């Protein structure tokens, strides 16, 4: 540990590690060195003051209690700073000192938070509520077995108080309904799941689309097929693992990743792209899997990561081909308020879903870049509900100011946040495109 009369070096300490396969990743002293170094750099930079509460909390502690001395930050204060991060990734997007930018400091605040939580979870485990929130597939299976009663219960006050007490889910949080039929069952019934891997693209529908809004997946398939894309579906996908990993549960993440890679790799080996509907899931598979999965799965993770695309990103890539379909039959015919999801920004691929909306006659997207504050399960929790609303308020206001009668976002969870706190439920860009291809999709017809 550095002595009080010696400055903390900005360059990486011998404790730097962002890879859980390295032994020092799990060493508390090595982590402490990197936390101190990270706090020191962030305190001197302050570029990220406007994002989550981690940075205002850090700056307040250092300015008001310790005269800028990061060595005096206590364990409890560090825990508060780390738990205020909800992994929006915007600080990493904004940071000039990252490994991605090739900087010698090799800073990555979100990964430091993950490392901290991984050590804590390995040491202390997860409570019951944490385990449930970390496993959306289990929640979906339970809800379907209730034959719709879970949806009724989620709108009943006494049940919501029970969920708050037992699982830590805020009683006022708007929760999505569970679909009676999964996306996978629809894909199997319509023979879009083939006996052998192949095709031009395979759809990773995500656990949210699988369990909650299969229509987004159906719309995505419809749009791709209208553009003559040989898109396949597959059986057996699990959650991408982000809900587990945001709680530091590496073991569950690796289990989910192994199952998904086993299904995806044969498609990729045959040249197919992997189209992940939710930006969080595409970010996980594209950016996180290669360094988080079990060592035996690293090669598969790297191959699959190289093939991952957002559906809009893929469709945009064929826009100059003859098969690209601009035969829209109806249109919103006006401004569309478009929210750019944080985890799409973190992938640095642009907002191609938004750009595709411009192909619909009369549509003018107005883009809002601020975080909505939902961020995985953070907004669902007792501790995160109110901060998420405060953090997202600027996005809520700007979406209203954009003036669109129809709102759009690529993130289904962001859509829930806007519905609750701004009164409008945004559509996925693929759903808007799917409707525009239909004559009765929107009231205004396209004249030809």
C-alpha positions as CSV (number, residue, x, y, z in Angstrom):
1,X,0.0,0.0,0.0
2,X,1.2,3.5,-0.8
3,X,2.4,5.6,2.2
4,X,0.6,8.9,3.0
5,X,3.5,11.1,1.9
6,X,3.8,9.4,-1.6
7,X,1.5,10.2,-4.5
8,X,-0.5,7.4,-5.9
9,X,0.7,6.5,-9.4
10,X,-1.8,6.8,-12.3
11,X,-0.2,4.0,-14.2
12,X,-1.5,0.4,-13.5
13,X,-0.4,-1.2,-10.2
14,X,0.8,-4.7,-10.0
15,X,-2.8,-5.5,-8.9
16,X,-4.4,-4.7,-12.2
17,X,-6.6,-7.4,-13.6
18,X,-9.9,-7.4,-15.5
19,X,-9.9,-11.2,-16.2
20,X,-11.3,-13.5,-13.6
21,X,-9.2,-16.4,-15.0
22,X,-6.1,-14.6,-13.4
23,X,-5.4,-15.5,-9.8
24,X,-4.7,-11.9,-8.8
25,X,-8.2,-10.9,-9.9
26,X,-9.5,-12.6,-6.7
27,X,-6.8,-11.1,-4.4
28,X,-8.3,-8.5,-2.1
29,X,-5.0,-6.6,-1.7
30,X,-4.5,-6.4,-5.5
31,X,-8.0,-5.1,-5.9
32,X,-7.5,-2.5,-3.2
33,X,-4.5,-1.1,-5.0
34,X,-6.5,-0.7,-8.2
35,X,-9.5,0.8,-6.4
36,X,-7.3,3.5,-4.9
37,X,-5.6,4.2,-8.2
38,X,-9.0,4.4,-10.0
39,X,-10.4,6.7,-7.3
40,X,-7.3,8.9,-7.6
41,X,-7.7,9.3,-11.4
42,X,-11.4,9.8,-11.3
43,X,-11.1,12.4,-8.5
44,X,-8.6,14.4,-10.6
45,X,-10.6,14.1,-13.8
46,X,-14.3,14.4,-12.9
47,X,-15.5,14.0,-16.5
48,X,-18.1,11.5,-15.3
49,X,-19.8,13.6,-12.6
50,X,-23.1,13.6,-14.4
51,X,-23.7,9.8,-14.7
52,X,-24.6,7.4,-11.9
53,X,-24.3,8.2,-8.2
54,X,-20.9,6.5,-7.8
55,X,-19.0,9.6,-8.9
56,X,-20.9,12.3,-6.9
57,X,-20.6,10.0,-3.9
58,X,-16.8,9.6,-4.4
59,X,-16.2,13.3,-5.0
60,X,-18.3,14.3,-2.0
61,X,-16.5,11.9,0.3
62,X,-13.1,13.1,-0.9
63,X,-13.9,16.8,-0.9
64,X,-15.8,17.1,2.3
65,X,-14.2,14.5,4.6
66,X,-10.7,13.6,3.4
67,X,-9.3,16.6,1.6
68,X,-8.8,14.5,-1.5
69,X,-6.9,11.7,0.1
70,X,-8.3,8.5,-1.4
71,X,-6.4,6.4,1.1
72,X,-8.8,7.5,3.9
73,X,-11.9,6.2,2.1
74,X,-13.4,3.5,4.4
75,X,-14.6,0.1,3.4
76,X,-18.2,1.1,3.9
77,X,-17.8,4.2,1.8
78,X,-16.2,2.1,-1.0
79,X,-19.1,-0.3,-0.8
80,X,-21.5,2.6,-1.2
81,X,-19.6,3.9,-4.2
82,X,-19.5,0.5,-5.9
83,X,-23.2,-0.3,-5.2
84,X,-24.2,3.0,-6.7
85,X,-22.9,1.8,-10.1
86,X,-25.5,0.2,-12.2
87,X,-23.3,-0.7,-15.2
88,X,-24.7,1.7,-17.7
89,X,-21.1,1.8,-19.1
90,X,-21.3,5.5,-20.0
91,X,-18.3,6.4,-17.9
92,X,-16.3,3.9,-19.9
93,X,-17.6,5.3,-23.2
94,X,-16.7,8.8,-22.0
95,X,-13.3,8.0,-20.3
96,X,-10.1,9.0,-22.2
97,X,-8.0,6.7,-20.1
98,X,-9.4,3.3,-21.1
99,X,-7.7,0.2,-22.5
100,X,-10.1,0.5,-25.4
101,X,-8.5,3.9,-26.2
102,X,-5.1,2.4,-25.9
103,X,-4.2,4.6,-22.9
104,X,-1.4,3.6,-20.6
105,X,-3.7,4.0,-17.5
106,X,-5.9,1.1,-18.8
107,X,-8.8,2.4,-16.6
108,X,-12.2,0.6,-16.6
109,X,-14.4,1.8,-13.8
110,X,-17.3,-0.6,-14.6
111,X,-15.0,-3.6,-14.6
112,X,-13.4,-2.5,-11.3
113,X,-17.0,-2.5,-9.9
114,X,-17.6,-6.0,-11.3
115,X,-14.4,-7.3,-9.8
116,X,-15.3,-5.8,-6.4
117,X,-18.8,-7.4,-6.5
118,X,-17.4,-10.7,-7.7
119,X,-15.1,-10.9,-4.7
120,X,-17.9,-10.0,-2.3
121,X,-20.3,-12.5,-3.8
122,X,-17.6,-15.3,-3.7
123,X,-17.0,-14.3,-0.1
124,X,-20.6,-13.8,1.1
125,X,-22.9,-15.3,-1.5
126,X,-26.2,-13.8,-2.6
127,X,-29.3,-13.3,-0.6
128,X,-32.6,-14.9,-1.7
129,X,-33.8,-11.8,-3.5
130,X,-30.5,-11.4,-5.4
131,X,-30.7,-15.0,-6.6
132,X,-34.2,-14.6,-8.0
133,X,-33.4,-11.3,-9.7
134,X,-30.2,-12.9,-11.2
135,X,-32.3,-15.6,-12.9
136,X,-35.0,-14.2,-15.3
137,X,-35.4,-17.6,-16.9
138,X,-36.5,-19.1,-13.6
139,X,-39.0,-16.2,-13.0
140,X,-40.4,-16.7,-16.5
141,X,-40.9,-20.4,-16.0
142,X,-42.6,-19.8,-12.7
143,X,-44.9,-17.2,-14.2
144,X,-46.0,-19.5,-17.0
145,X,-46.7,-22.2,-14.5
146,X,-49.1,-19.9,-12.7
147,X,-51.4,-19.7,-15.8
148,X,-51.5,-15.9,-15.7
149,X,-51.9,-15.4,-12.0
150,X,-48.3,-14.0,-11.7
151,X,-49.4,-11.0,-13.9
152,X,-52.5,-10.5,-11.7
153,X,-50.5,-10.7,-8.6
154,X,-47.9,-8.2,-9.9
155,X,-50.7,-5.6,-10.1
156,X,-52.0,-6.4,-6.6
157,X,-50.8,-4.1,-3.8
158,X,-50.5,-6.8,-1.1
159,X,-48.5,-9.0,-3.3
160,X,-46.2,-6.2,-4.3
161,X,-45.5,-5.4,-0.6
162,X,-44.7,-9.1,-0.2
163,X,-42.2,-8.9,-3.1
164,X,-40.6,-5.9,-1.6
165,X,-40.1,-7.5,1.8
166,X,-38.9,-10.9,0.4
167,X,-37.1,-10.0,-2.8
168,X,-36.3,-6.4,-2.5
169,X,-38.4,-5.4,-5.5
170,X,-39.8,-1.9,-5.0
171,X,-43.6,-2.0,-4.6
172,X,-44.2,0.9,-7.0
173,X,-42.0,-0.5,-9.8
174,X,-43.9,-1.2,-13.0
175,X,-43.1,-4.8,-13.9
176,X,-43.5,-6.3,-17.4
177,X,-46.2,-8.9,-17.9
178,X,-45.1,-12.5,-18.6
179,X,-46.3,-13.9,-22.0
180,X,-48.4,-17.0,-21.9
181,X,-46.4,-18.4,-24.9
182,X,-42.7,-18.0,-25.3
183,X,-41.0,-16.7,-28.4
184,X,-39.3,-20.1,-28.8
185,X,-42.7,-21.9,-28.9
186,X,-43.9,-19.6,-31.6
187,X,-40.6,-20.2,-33.6
188,X,-41.0,-23.9,-33.3
189,X,-44.7,-23.8,-34.3
190,X,-43.9,-21.8,-37.4
191,X,-41.0,-24.0,-38.3
192,X,-38.4,-21.4,-37.9
193,X,-36.3,-23.7,-35.8
194,X,-34.5,-26.1,-38.2
195,X,-33.0,-29.5,-37.4
196,X,-29.5,-28.3,-38.5
197,X,-27.6,-25.0,-37.9
198,X,-27.3,-22.7,-40.9
199,X,-28.8,-19.6,-42.5
200,X,-27.5,-16.1,-42.9
201,X,-28.3,-15.1,-39.3
202,X,-29.5,-16.7,-36.1
203,X,-31.6,-14.7,-33.7
204,X,-30.7,-14.5,-30.1
205,X,-34.1,-13.4,-28.9
206,X,-33.0,-12.6,-25.3
207,X,-34.7,-13.8,-22.1
208,X,-36.9,-10.6,-22.0
209,X,-38.3,-11.3,-25.5
210,X,-38.6,-15.0,-24.7
211,X,-40.6,-14.5,-21.5
212,X,-42.2,-11.1,-21.7
213,X,-42.6,-9.6,-25.2
214,X,-42.3,-12.3,-27.9
215,X,-43.9,-9.8,-30.3
216,X,-40.6,-7.9,-30.6
217,X,-39.0,-11.1,-31.7
218,X,-41.8,-11.9,-34.2
219,X,-41.5,-8.3,-35.6
220,X,-37.8,-8.7,-35.9
221,X,-38.2,-12.0,-37.8
222,X,-40.9,-10.4,-40.0
223,X,-38.6,-7.5,-40.9
224,X,-35.6,-9.6,-41.7
225,X,-37.7,-12.0,-43.9
226,X,-39.2,-9.1,-45.8
227,X,-35.6,-8.2,-46.6
228,X,-34.9,-11.7,-47.9
229,X,-32.6,-12.6,-45.0
230,X,-32.4,-16.3,-44.2
231,X,-32.8,-15.9,-40.5
232,X,-33.0,-18.9,-38.2
233,X,-34.2,-19.4,-34.6
234,X,-32.8,-21.9,-32.1
235,X,-34.1,-23.8,-29.1
236,X,-32.5,-23.7,-25.6
237,X,-31.1,-20.3,-25.2
238,X,-30.6,-19.0,-21.7
239,X,-30.3,-15.5,-20.2
240,X,-27.1,-13.8,-21.4
241,X,-26.0,-13.7,-17.8
242,X,-25.9,-9.9,-17.1
243,X,-28.5,-10.0,-14.3
244,X,-26.2,-12.5,-12.5
245,X,-23.0,-10.7,-13.3
246,X,-24.2,-7.3,-12.1
247,X,-24.4,-9.0,-8.7
248,X,-21.0,-10.5,-9.1
249,X,-22.2,-14.1,-9.7
250,X,-19.6,-15.3,-12.1
251,X,-20.5,-19.0,-11.7
252,X,-24.0,-18.4,-13.0
253,X,-22.8,-16.1,-15.8
254,X,-20.4,-18.8,-17.0
255,X,-23.1,-21.5,-16.9
256,X,-25.5,-19.4,-19.0
257,X,-22.7,-18.4,-21.4
258,X,-21.6,-22.0,-21.9
259,X,-25.2,-23.0,-22.8
260,X,-25.6,-20.1,-25.3
261,X,-22.2,-20.7,-26.9
262,X,-22.9,-24.4,-27.4
263,X,-26.0,-23.4,-29.4
264,X,-24.5,-20.4,-31.3
265,X,-21.1,-21.7,-32.3
266,X,-22.4,-24.2,-34.9
267,X,-24.3,-21.3,-36.6
268,X,-21.2,-19.1,-36.5
269,X,-19.0,-21.9,-37.8
270,X,-21.3,-22.0,-40.9
271,X,-21.0,-18.3,-41.5
272,X,-24.1,-17.0,-39.7
273,X,-24.3,-13.7,-37.9
274,X,-25.7,-13.6,-34.3
275,X,-28.5,-11.0,-34.0
276,X,-29.2,-10.2,-30.4
277,X,-32.3,-8.1,-29.9
278,X,-31.6,-6.4,-26.6
279,X,-28.5,-4.1,-26.6
280,X,-27.5,-5.4,-23.1
281,X,-27.4,-8.9,-24.4
282,X,-25.5,-8.1,-27.6
283,X,-23.0,-6.1,-25.4
284,X,-22.6,-9.1,-23.1
285,X,-21.9,-11.6,-25.9
286,X,-19.8,-9.2,-28.0
287,X,-17.7,-7.4,-25.3
288,X,-17.9,-9.4,-22.0
289,X,-18.0,-13.1,-22.9
290,X,-14.5,-13.3,-24.3
291,X,-12.9,-12.4,-21.0
292,X,-15.5,-13.7,-18.5
293,X,-16.3,-17.2,-19.7
294,X,-14.6,-20.3,-18.4
295,X,-11.1,-20.8,-20.0
296,X,-12.4,-23.8,-21.9
297,X,-15.0,-21.6,-23.6
298,X,-12.7,-18.7,-24.6
299,X,-12.1,-19.7,-28.2
300,X,-15.9,-20.2,-28.8
301,X,-16.6,-16.9,-27.1
302,X,-14.2,-15.0,-29.3
303,X,-15.6,-16.6,-32.5
304,X,-19.2,-15.9,-31.5
305,X,-18.4,-12.3,-30.3
306,X,-17.0,-11.5,-33.7
307,X,-20.3,-12.5,-35.3
308,X,-22.6,-10.6,-33.0
309,X,-24.7,-7.7,-34.4
310,X,-27.7,-5.7,-33.4
311,X,-30.6,-6.4,-35.8
312,X,-30.7,-2.9,-37.0
313,X,-26.9,-2.9,-37.5
314,X,-27.3,-6.0,-39.7
315,X,-30.2,-4.7,-41.7
316,X,-28.3,-1.4,-42.3
317,X,-25.4,-3.4,-43.6
318,X,-27.5,-4.6,-46.5
319,X,-29.2,-1.4,-47.3
320,X,-27.5,-1.0,-50.7
321,X,-28.4,-4.5,-51.8
322,X,-31.3,-5.0,-54.2
323,X,-33.1,-7.1,-51.6
324,X,-33.4,-4.2,-49.2
325,X,-37.1,-3.6,-48.9
326,X,-38.4,0.0,-48.9
327,X,-42.0,-1.0,-49.9
328,X,-43.5,0.6,-46.8
329,X,-47.3,0.6,-46.9
330,X,-48.0,2.9,-43.9
331,X,-46.1,5.4,-41.8
332,X,-46.2,7.4,-38.6
333,X,-45.6,10.3,-41.0
334,X,-44.0,12.6,-38.4
335,X,-41.3,13.0,-35.7
336,X,-40.3,9.9,-33.8
337,X,-38.7,10.5,-30.4
338,X,-35.8,8.0,-30.3
339,X,-33.9,7.0,-27.2
340,X,-30.3,5.7,-27.7
341,X,-29.7,2.9,-25.1
342,X,-26.6,3.1,-23.0
343,X,-25.5,-0.4,-23.8
344,X,-25.8,0.2,-27.6
345,X,-23.6,3.3,-27.1
346,X,-21.1,1.1,-25.3
347,X,-20.7,-1.1,-28.4
348,X,-19.7,1.8,-30.7
349,X,-21.7,0.6,-33.7
350,X,-24.0,3.6,-34.0
351,X,-27.8,3.7,-33.9
352,X,-28.8,1.8,-37.0
353,X,-32.3,1.0,-35.8
354,X,-32.9,4.8,-35.6
355,X,-31.3,5.3,-39.1
356,X,-33.5,2.7,-40.6
357,X,-36.6,4.6,-39.4
358,X,-35.6,7.4,-41.7
359,X,-36.3,5.0,-44.6
360,X,-40.0,5.1,-43.7
361,X,-41.6,8.0,-45.7
362,X,-42.3,11.0,-43.5
363,X,-40.4,9.8,-40.4
364,X,-37.9,12.2,-38.8
365,X,-36.2,10.7,-35.7
366,X,-35.1,13.0,-32.9
367,X,-32.4,11.4,-30.8
368,X,-32.1,11.5,-27.0
369,X,-28.8,10.3,-25.6
370,X,-29.3,10.5,-21.8
371,X,-29.6,7.4,-19.6
372,X,-33.1,6.4,-18.7
373,X,-31.9,5.0,-15.4
374,X,-33.4,1.5,-15.6
375,X,-30.1,-0.4,-16.2
376,X,-30.8,-4.1,-15.8
377,X,-32.6,-4.8,-12.6
378,X,-31.3,-1.7,-10.8
379,X,-34.6,0.3,-11.2
380,X,-36.6,-2.7,-9.8
381,X,-34.8,-2.8,-6.5
382,X,-35.8,-1.1,-3.2
383,X,-32.5,0.9,-3.2
384,X,-32.5,1.7,-6.9
385,X,-36.1,2.7,-7.8
386,X,-35.9,6.3,-6.6
387,X,-32.4,7.0,-7.8
388,X,-33.2,5.5,-11.2
389,X,-36.2,7.9,-11.6
390,X,-34.0,10.9,-10.7
391,X,-31.2,9.8,-13.0
392,X,-33.6,9.2,-15.9
393,X,-35.6,12.5,-15.5
394,X,-33.6,14.3,-18.1
395,X,-34.2,11.6,-20.7
396,X,-37.9,11.6,-19.8
397,X,-38.1,15.4,-20.3
398,X,-36.1,15.3,-23.5
399,X,-38.2,12.6,-25.1
400,X,-41.3,14.7,-24.5
401,X,-39.5,17.8,-25.9
402,X,-38.5,15.9,-29.0
403,X,-42.2,16.1,-29.9
404,X,-42.8,12.6,-31.4
405,X,-46.3,11.1,-31.1
406,X,-44.5,7.7,-31.4
407,X,-41.4,7.0,-29.2
408,X,-38.7,4.4,-30.0
409,X,-35.9,2.6,-28.2
410,X,-33.9,-0.5,-28.9
411,X,-34.0,-1.4,-25.2
412,X,-37.2,-3.1,-23.9
413,X,-36.4,-2.3,-20.3
414,X,-35.9,1.4,-21.2
415,X,-39.4,1.2,-22.7
416,X,-40.8,0.2,-19.4
417,X,-39.0,3.0,-17.6
418,X,-40.4,5.6,-20.0
419,X,-43.9,4.1,-19.7
420,X,-43.8,4.4,-16.0
421,X,-42.2,7.8,-15.6
422,X,-43.1,9.6,-18.8
423,X,-46.4,8.0,-19.7
424,X,-45.4,6.7,-23.2
425,X,-44.4,3.2,-24.1
426,X,-41.7,3.3,-26.8
427,X,-41.7,0.8,-29.6
428,X,-38.7,-1.2,-30.7
429,X,-37.4,0.1,-34.1
430,X,-38.0,-3.4,-35.5
431,X,-41.7,-3.2,-34.4
432,X,-42.1,0.2,-36.1
433,X,-40.6,-1.2,-39.3
434,X,-42.8,-4.3,-39.2
435,X,-45.9,-2.1,-38.8
436,X,-44.8,0.2,-41.6
437,X,-44.6,-2.8,-44.0
438,X,-48.3,-3.4,-43.3
439,X,-51.0,-1.3,-44.9
440,X,-52.9,-1.1,-41.6
441,X,-49.8,-0.7,-39.4
442,X,-50.3,3.0,-39.0
443,X,-53.3,5.2,-39.9
444,X,-51.4,7.1,-42.6
445,X,-51.0,5.2,-45.8
446,X,-47.9,5.6,-48.0
447,X,-48.9,7.0,-51.4
448,X,-47.2,5.4,-54.4
